[in-house]
Amino acid sequence: MSESLITKKALSSGLKNLMKHTGFDKITIAGITKQCGLNRQTFYYHFQDKYELLNWICYNEVILPLSENLTFDTWGDRILTMLTTMKNESYFYINTLKSSGANEFEQYLLSFAKGFFAEIIEKLDLNHSVSKENVDFIAQFYSFGVVGVIVSWAKTEMTATPESLTEKVKALVNDSKMFAVKRYLDGISTST
């Protein structure tokens, strides 16, 4: 592991430790560096501000693992992994989503989800009958729904288990997929 990565992990650990007892908005760079025994100059060598550190943590702990080896067959497992990570460190993710830095994390999730749903729609649209504009709209609709549910779950103290939330999201997406296939097949049978 590189020295830079070791330092970034130390800073992220310092921020997380502070967030166990303090809201993100009240945390300072001085507090983070004191928590992990580093100086402010070291912090600024790696991150522009505490928001960039927060984004780095969210990207590396949630977005990156979610995107690795993501396929239509594995997306449910990836969602479960993400929700389990969030639940295991609920104090951090609840605090993050209630802070002024929440928007960036939500935007990461929305962008990622929209791209994934667009890919699913394009794979299901075998005859390319759905316009690019409609693919974007449908993907955006589903991404807002799924991310909205995840954010709401976190903001309400993650009372549901990651497993039950994953199953509900998977059922909704799979039901929508089946509806789309049925609609497509119905369209073929009425046109012949």
Buried (B, 14 or more C-beta within 10 A) or exposed (E): EEEEEEBBBBBBBBBBBBBEEBEBEEBEBEBBBBBBEBEEEBBEEBBEEBBEBBBBBBBBBBBEBBEEEBEEEEBBBBBBBBBBBBBEBEEBBBBBBBBEBBEBBBEBBBEBBBBBBBBBBBEBBEEEEBEEEEBBEBBBEBBBBBBEBBBEBBEEEBEBEBEEBBBEBBEBBEEBBEEBEEEBEEEEEEEE
